[in-house]
């Protein structure tokens, strides 16, 4: 329904998609400005930073496209309109995810894909069949991990009622964090996004294997191939949190 509504005004759709593309491009423009003054950032050259940026942006863009509307849940909990979703013969999670579905978010995915294409064309990688196979695994697993973070943040809104900005700190903030190499951050922060909120499995760890870089925190080599398992674990935990939050929901009573 939302796609048909969007495509009814094609010129508006094109302009908002281009606007989304341009707005997200500013993040990479900032990186380019940094490299106009330095040759490396945290020991990483521009093509390597672009590689991290592209992986993070595409993975997050796919998750944002599919389930980015979850940040609207707090508003529905606060004003009681979540009740209308509960009485429909469809999963509440799917309904919330589809609420005001924004096809314009394809602009972020496109921008990230272009940067990733530039990185793959310029970065010096000793390609092997295993590294080639790891590329789509990284993108899919990263998107699933971000989806789990979206759902977990939405589950928190059942309690906080209006905490979309808290959720955005871990979703939009998380993808911005991953656009830079782990070497520019303190070890405590790297440990946090590895063992607490495992965003490092979106690109830092598998990308270290592809680029031939030392692993953050001196982790073993096999962790580069664990993103699918981490994604499944994140989905399981997010699903438990979602069910707990939905059971705790109480209508406004009006």
C-alpha positions as CSV (number, residue, x, y, z in Angstrom):
1,X,0.0,0.0,0.0
2,X,2.8,2.4,0.9
3,X,4.7,1.6,-2.2
4,X,1.7,2.3,-4.4
5,X,1.1,5.5,-2.5
6,X,4.7,6.5,-3.1
7,X,4.8,5.7,-6.7
8,X,1.6,7.7,-7.3
9,X,3.8,10.8,-7.2
10,X,6.8,9.7,-9.1
11,X,8.5,13.1,-9.3
12,X,8.3,13.4,-5.5
13,X,9.7,9.9,-5.1
14,X,12.6,10.6,-7.4
15,X,13.4,13.9,-5.6
16,X,13.2,12.3,-2.1
17,X,15.3,9.4,-3.2
18,X,17.9,11.7,-4.7
19,X,17.8,13.8,-1.5
20,X,18.4,10.7,0.6
21,X,21.3,9.7,-1.6
22,X,22.8,13.2,-1.3
23,X,22.3,13.4,2.4
24,X,24.0,10.1,3.1
25,X,26.8,11.0,0.7
26,X,27.9,13.8,3.0
27,X,29.3,11.1,5.4
28,X,31.7,10.0,2.7
29,X,32.5,13.6,1.7
30,X,33.6,14.2,5.3
31,X,36.0,11.2,4.9
32,X,37.3,12.6,1.6
33,X,38.0,15.9,3.3
34,X,40.0,14.2,6.0
35,X,42.1,12.4,3.4
36,X,42.8,15.7,1.7
37,X,45.0,16.4,4.8
38,X,46.2,13.0,5.8
39,X,47.4,9.9,3.9
40,X,46.0,7.4,6.3
41,X,43.5,7.2,9.1
42,X,44.2,4.8,11.9
43,X,46.7,3.1,9.6
44,X,44.1,2.6,6.9
45,X,44.3,4.1,3.4
46,X,41.3,5.7,1.7
47,X,40.4,2.6,-0.4
48,X,40.3,0.5,2.8
49,X,38.2,3.1,4.6
50,X,35.9,3.1,1.6
51,X,35.6,-0.7,1.9
52,X,34.5,-0.5,5.5
53,X,32.2,2.4,4.7
54,X,30.6,0.6,1.8
55,X,30.0,-2.6,3.7
56,X,28.5,-0.8,6.7
57,X,26.3,1.5,4.5
58,X,24.9,-1.3,2.3
59,X,24.2,-3.6,5.3
60,X,22.5,-0.9,7.3
61,X,20.7,0.5,4.2
62,X,19.1,-2.9,3.6
63,X,18.0,-3.2,7.2
64,X,16.7,0.4,7.2
65,X,14.8,-0.3,4.0
66,X,13.2,-3.4,5.4
67,X,12.5,-2.6,9.0
68,X,13.6,1.1,9.6
69,X,10.0,2.1,10.5
70,X,10.4,0.4,13.9
71,X,11.4,3.7,15.5
72,X,7.7,4.8,15.1
73,X,6.6,2.2,17.7
74,X,7.1,4.5,20.7
75,X,4.6,6.9,19.3
76,X,2.0,4.2,18.8
77,X,2.6,2.9,22.3
78,X,2.2,6.4,23.7
79,X,-1.0,7.3,21.9
80,X,-2.6,3.8,21.9
81,X,-2.8,3.4,18.2
82,X,-0.8,0.1,18.5
83,X,-4.2,-1.4,19.5
84,X,-5.3,-1.3,15.8
85,X,-2.4,-3.5,14.9
86,X,-3.1,-6.0,17.6
87,X,-6.6,-6.8,16.2
88,X,-5.5,-7.4,12.7
89,X,-4.8,-11.0,11.5
90,X,-1.1,-10.3,10.7
91,X,2.1,-10.3,12.8
92,X,2.5,-7.1,14.7
93,X,6.2,-7.0,14.0
94,X,5.5,-7.1,10.2
95,X,2.9,-4.4,10.5
96,X,5.1,-2.1,12.4
97,X,8.0,-2.7,10.0
98,X,5.7,-1.9,7.0
99,X,4.2,1.2,8.6
100,X,5.0,4.1,6.3
101,X,7.4,2.0,4.3
102,X,10.0,4.4,2.8
103,X,11.1,3.3,-0.7
104,X,13.2,6.4,-0.8
105,X,15.7,4.6,1.5
106,X,17.0,3.0,-1.6
107,X,19.1,6.1,-2.0
108,X,21.2,5.0,1.0
109,X,21.7,1.5,-0.4
110,X,22.7,2.9,-3.8
111,X,25.2,5.4,-2.3
112,X,26.8,2.7,-0.2
113,X,27.0,0.3,-3.1
114,X,28.7,2.9,-5.3
115,X,31.3,3.5,-2.6
116,X,31.8,-0.2,-2.1
117,X,32.2,-0.6,-5.9
118,X,34.9,2.2,-5.8
119,X,36.6,0.4,-2.9
120,X,36.7,-3.0,-4.7
121,X,38.1,-1.4,-7.8
122,X,41.0,0.4,-5.9
123,X,41.8,-1.6,-2.8
124,X,44.7,-4.0,-3.0
125,X,43.2,-7.4,-2.0
126,X,44.7,-10.8,-2.6
127,X,41.4,-12.5,-3.6
128,X,40.8,-16.1,-2.9
129,X,37.6,-18.1,-3.3
130,X,37.0,-17.9,0.4
131,X,37.2,-14.1,0.4
132,X,34.9,-13.8,-2.6
133,X,32.4,-16.0,-0.8
134,X,32.7,-13.9,2.4
135,X,31.6,-10.7,0.6
136,X,27.8,-11.5,0.2
137,X,27.9,-13.3,3.6
138,X,29.1,-10.1,5.2
139,X,26.4,-8.0,3.6
140,X,23.5,-10.3,4.4
141,X,24.7,-11.1,8.0
142,X,25.3,-7.4,8.6
143,X,21.8,-6.5,7.4
144,X,20.3,-9.2,9.7
145,X,22.4,-7.9,12.7
146,X,21.1,-4.4,12.1
147,X,17.6,-5.7,11.8
148,X,18.0,-7.3,15.2
149,X,19.2,-4.1,16.7
150,X,16.1,-2.3,15.2
151,X,13.8,-4.9,16.8
152,X,15.6,-4.8,20.1
153,X,15.4,-1.0,20.2
154,X,11.7,-1.2,19.4
155,X,11.1,-3.7,22.2
156,X,12.7,-1.2,24.6
157,X,10.2,1.4,23.5
158,X,7.4,-0.7,25.1
159,X,9.0,0.3,28.4
160,X,10.3,3.8,27.6
161,X,7.3,4.6,25.2
162,X,9.2,7.3,23.4
163,X,12.9,6.4,23.0
164,X,13.4,6.5,19.3
165,X,16.5,8.6,19.8
166,X,18.0,6.0,22.1
167,X,17.3,3.4,19.4
168,X,18.8,5.7,16.7
169,X,22.0,6.0,18.8
170,X,22.6,2.2,18.2
171,X,21.4,2.0,14.7
172,X,22.3,5.1,12.8
173,X,25.1,5.7,15.3
174,X,26.3,2.2,14.9
175,X,26.7,2.4,11.2
176,X,28.6,5.7,11.5
177,X,30.9,4.0,14.0
178,X,31.6,1.1,11.6
179,X,32.5,3.4,8.7
180,X,35.8,4.1,10.4
181,X,38.6,1.5,11.3
182,X,38.6,0.1,14.8
183,X,42.2,1.4,15.3
184,X,40.9,4.9,15.8
185,X,38.8,3.9,18.8
186,X,39.7,2.9,22.4
187,X,39.9,-0.7,23.2
188,X,36.9,-0.5,25.7
189,X,34.6,0.8,22.9
190,X,35.9,-2.0,20.5
191,X,35.2,-4.6,23.2
192,X,31.7,-3.2,23.7
193,X,30.7,-3.4,20.1
194,X,32.3,-6.9,19.9
195,X,31.1,-8.7,23.0
196,X,28.0,-6.6,24.2
197,X,26.4,-5.2,21.0
198,X,28.2,-7.2,18.3
199,X,28.2,-4.6,15.6
200,X,31.9,-5.5,14.9
201,X,30.7,-8.6,13.1
202,X,29.0,-6.5,10.5
203,X,32.3,-5.5,8.9
204,X,35.3,-4.9,11.2
205,X,36.1,-8.6,11.8
206,X,35.3,-10.1,8.4
207,X,36.8,-7.1,6.6
208,X,40.0,-7.6,8.6
209,X,40.3,-11.1,7.0
210,X,39.6,-9.8,3.5
211,X,42.0,-6.9,3.8
212,X,44.7,-8.9,5.5
213,X,44.7,-6.6,8.5
214,X,45.3,-7.5,12.2
215,X,42.1,-8.5,14.0
216,X,40.8,-6.1,16.7
217,X,41.6,-7.3,20.2
218,X,43.9,-10.0,18.8
219,X,40.9,-12.3,18.2
220,X,41.4,-15.7,16.4
221,X,41.1,-15.9,12.6
222,X,37.9,-18.0,12.7
223,X,35.8,-15.1,14.0
224,X,35.8,-13.6,10.5
225,X,33.5,-16.4,9.5
226,X,31.1,-16.2,12.5
227,X,28.8,-13.3,11.4
228,X,26.0,-15.7,10.3
229,X,26.0,-17.4,13.7
230,X,26.1,-14.0,15.4
231,X,23.2,-12.8,13.2
232,X,21.1,-15.8,14.2
233,X,21.9,-15.3,17.9
234,X,21.0,-11.6,17.7
235,X,17.7,-12.4,16.0
236,X,16.9,-14.9,18.7
237,X,17.6,-12.4,21.5
238,X,15.7,-9.6,19.7
239,X,12.8,-12.0,19.2
240,X,12.7,-12.8,22.9
241,X,12.9,-9.1,23.8
242,X,10.1,-8.3,21.3
243,X,7.7,-11.0,22.7
244,X,8.4,-9.8,26.2
245,X,7.7,-6.2,25.3
246,X,4.5,-7.1,23.4
247,X,3.2,-9.1,26.4
248,X,3.9,-6.2,28.7
249,X,2.0,-3.7,26.6
250,X,-1.0,-2.0,28.2
251,X,-3.3,0.1,26.2
252,X,-4.0,3.7,27.1
253,X,-7.4,2.6,28.4
254,X,-9.3,5.4,26.7
